C-alpha cells in the first residue's frame, strides 16, 4: 500500500465551497473514480494509491456549493503511471 499527498490552490469562487470531490482516472479522463468526498475545500488530501496498472492516470478536484451545484474543477496537468 502506497500513500501520496495531493495539494491544490483555489481561486475565489462565486459561492462558498461546501464539498470537494477528489477523483482519479486510469484512462486519461474517459471515466473517473472517486477517491474521497471532502467537507469544504481543505486544499489537500492524503490518499492511498489503488492497486491498478496504468500509464494514463490523472487526479481531479471538483468543487460544489451547498446546493450541490458545481463551482469549478481542475485536473492534474500531466499523465502519471500507477504500478501495483
PAZAPA-4460 file (N, C-alpha, C; in steps of 0.05 Angstrom, whole numbers, plus 32768, in hexadecimal, padded with zeros to 4 digits):
% residues 84
    n_x    n_y    n_z   ca_x   ca_y   ca_z    c_x    c_y    c_z   seq   type   mol
   8011   7FE9   8000   8000   8000   8000   8012   8019   8000     1      X     A
   800C   802B   7FEE   801B   8044   7FEC   8008   805B   7FEF     2      X     A
   8011   806F   7FFD   8001   8088   8001   8010   809F   7FF4     3      X     A
   8001   80B3   7FEC   800D   80CB   7FE1   7FFC   80E3   7FEA     4      X     A
   8009   80FA   7FEB   7FFB   8113   7FF2   7FF6   8122   7FD8     5      X     A
   7FDE   812C   7FD6   7FD7   813E   7FBF   7FCE   8158   7FCB     6      X     A
   7FD6   816E   7FBE   7FCE   8189   7FC7   7FC5   819A   7FAF     7      X     A
   7FB4   81AD   7FB5   7FAA   81BF   7FA0   7FA5   81DA   7FAC     8      X     A
   7FA6   81EE   7F9A   7F9F   820A   7FA1   7F84   8210   7F93     9      X     A
   7F74   821F   7FA0   7F5A   8226   7F96   7F57   8245   7F93    10      X     A
   7F4F   824D   7F7C   7F48   826A   7F78   7F2E   8270   7F86    11      X     A
   7F27   8289   7F88   7F0E   8291   7F94   7EF7   8285   7F84    12      X     A
   7EE3   827B   7F92   7ECB   826F   7F86   7EB3   8282   7F8A    13      X     A
   7E9F   827F   7F79   7E87   8291   7F7B   7E76   828A   7F93    14      X     A
   7E77   8272   7F9D   7E6A   8269   7FB5   7E7D   8259   7FC6    15      X     A
   7E77   8256   7FDF   7E89   8247   7FF1   7E8A   822A   7FE9    16      X     A
   7EA1   821E   7FEB   7EA5   8202   7FE5   7E9B   81F1   7FFD    17      X     A
   7E88   81E0   7FF9   7E7E   81CE   800E   7E8A   81B3   800D    18      X     A
   7E90   81A9   7FF4   7E99   818E   7FF0   7EAF   818E   7FDA    19      X     A
   7EC3   817E   7FDF   7ED8   8179   7FCA   7ED8   815C   7FC4    20      X     A
   7ED6   8155   7FAB   7ED9   8139   7FA2   7EF4   8136   7F96    21      X     A
   7F02   8121   7F9F   7F1D   811B   7F96   7F1B   8100   7F87    22      X     A
   7F24   8100   7F6E   7F20   80E9   7F5D   7F39   80E2   7F4E    23      X     A
   7F3A   80CA   7F42   7F50   80C2   7F31   7F46   80B3   7F19    24      X     A
   7F56   80B3   7F04   7F51   80A5   7EEC   7F69   8094   7EE4    25      X     A
   7F64   807D   7ED8   7F79   806D   7ECD   7F78   806B   7EAE    26      X     A
   7F65   807C   7EA3   7F62   807C   7E86   7F61   8098   7E7A    27      X     A
   7F72   80A9   7E86   7F75   80C5   7E7D   7F5B   80D5   7E7C    28      X     A
   7F4A   80D0   7E90   7F32   80E0   7E93   7F19   80D6   7E85    29      X     A
   7F1A   80BF   7E79   7F02   80B3   7E6C   7EED   80AE   7E82    30      X     A
   7EF7   80A3   7E99   7EE5   809F   7EB0   7EF5   80A5   7EC9    31      X     A
   7EE7   80AC   7EDE   7EF4   80B4   7EF8   7EE9   80A2   7F0E    32      X     A
   7EFB   809C   7F21   7EF4   808C   7F38   7EF8   809D   7F51    33      X     A
   7EE5   809C   7F64   7EE8   80AC   7F7C   7EFF   80A3   7F8F    34      X     A
   7F0D   80B6   7F9A   7F21   80B1   7FAF   7F14   80B8   7FC9    35      X     A
   7F09   80D1   7FCA   7EFD   80DA   7FE3   7EEB   80F2   7FDD    36      X     A
   7ED7   80F5   7FEF   7EC6   810D   7FEF   7ECD   811B   8009    37      X     A
   7ED6   8134   8007   7EE0   8143   801E   7ECE   815A   8025    38      X     A
   7ECC   8160   803E   7EBC   8177   8047   7ECC   8191   8043    39      X     A
   7EBF   81A5   8037   7ECD   81BE   8031   7EE2   81BA   801C    40      X     A
   7EF7   81CB   801D   7F0C   81CA   800A   7F27   81CA   8019    41      X     A
   7F30   81B2   8022   7F48   81B1   8033   7F62   81B8   8024    42      X     A
   7F62   81B8   800A   7F7B   81BF   7FFB   7F8F   81A9   7FF9    43      X     A
   7F88   8191   8004   7F9A   817B   8002   7F8E   8162   800D    44      X     A
   7F9A   814B   8005   7F8F   8131   800F   7FA5   811C   800C    45      X     A
   7FA7   810B   8020   7FBA   80F5   801F   7FA9   80DC   8018    46      X     A
   7FB1   80CE   8003   7FA0   80B7   7FFA   7FB1   809F   7FF4    47      X     A
   7FA4   8088   7FF6   7FB1   806E   7FF0   7FAE   8068   7FD3    48      X     A
   7FC5   8064   7FC6   7FC5   805E   7FA9   7FB8   8043   7FA4    49      X     A
   7FA5   8041   7F92   7F98   8027   7F8D   7FAB   8013   7F7F    50      X     A
   7FA4   7FFA   7F82   7FB4   7FE5   7F76   7FAB   7FE0   7F5A    51      X     A
   7FB2   7FF2   7F48   7FAC   7FF0   7F2C   7FC6   7FF5   7F1C    52      X     A
   7FC5   7FEF   7F03   7FDD   7FF4   7EF2   7FD4   8005   7EDA    53      X     A
   7FDF   801C   7ED7   7FD8   802E   7EC1   7FED   8044   7EBE    54      X     A
   7FF2   804B   7EA5   8004   8062   7E9F   7FF4   807B   7E97    55      X     A
   7FD9   8079   7E9A   7FC7   808F   7E92   7FB8   809B   7EA9    56      X     A
   7FC5   809F   7EC0   7FB7   80A8   7ED8   7FB8   80C6   7EDB    57      X     A
   7FA4   80D0   7EE8   7FA2   80EC   7EF0   7F91   80ED   7F09    58      X     A
   7F93   8103   7F18   7F80   8109   7F2E   7F71   8122   7F28    59      X     A
   7F59   8124   7F33   7F48   813C   7F2F   7F3B   8144   7F49    60      X     A
   7F39   815E   7F4C   7F2B   816B   7F63   7F13   8179   7F58    61      X     A
   7EFB   8174   7F63   7EE3   8181   7F5B   7ED6   818E   7F73    62      X     A
   7ECF   81A7   7F71   7EC4   81B6   7F87   7EA6   81BB   7F83    63      X     A
   7E96   81B8   7F99   7E79   81BB   7F98   7E70   81CD   7FAF    64      X     A
   7E5A   81DC   7FAA   7E4E   81EC   7FBF   7E3B   81DC   7FD0    65      X     A
   7E2E   81E8   7FE3   7E1C   81DA   7FF6   7E04   81CE   7FE8    66      X     A
   7DFC   81D8   7FD1   7DE6   81CD   7FC2   7DEF   81B6   7FAF    67      X     A
   7E09   81B0   7FAF   7E13   819B   7F9D   7E1A   81A5   7F81    68      X     A
   7E19   81C0   7F7D   7E1F   81CB   7F63   7E3D   81CE   7F60    69      X     A
   7E47   81C7   7F48   7E64   81C8   7F43   7E6E   81E5   7F43    70      X     A
   7E85   81E9   7F50   7E92   8203   7F51   7EAB   8204   7F3F    71      X     A
   7EB6   81ED   7F39   7ECE   81EB   7F28   7EDC   81D1   7F2D    72      X     A
   7EEF   81CB   7F1B   7EFF   81B3   7F1E   7F19   81B6   7F0E    73      X     A
   7F2C   81A5   7F15   7F45   81A5   7F07   7F52   8189   7F0A    74      X     A
   7F63   8182   7EF7   7F70   8168   7EF9   7F8E   816C   7EF7    75      X     A
   7F9D   8157   7EFE   7FBA   8159   7EFC   7FC2   815F   7EDF    76      X     A
   7FD7   816F   7EDD   7FE0   8178   7EC3   7FEC   8161   7EB2    77      X     A
   7FF9   814E   7EBF   8006   8139   7EB0   7FFC   811E   7EB8    78      X     A
   7FFE   810B   7EA6   7FF8   80EF   7EAC   800D   80E4   7EBE    79      X     A
   8006   80D1   7ECF   8019   80C3   7EDF   8013   80A5   7EDF    80      X     A
   8025   8095   7EE9   8023   8078   7EE8   801E   806D   7F04    81      X     A
   800C   805A   7F05   8008   804A   7F1E   800F   802E   7F18    82      X     A
   8020   8022   7F29   8028   8006   7F26   8023   7FF8   7F41    83      X     A
   8014   7FE2   7F40   800E   7FD4   7F5A   8028   7FC8   7F66    84      X     A
***
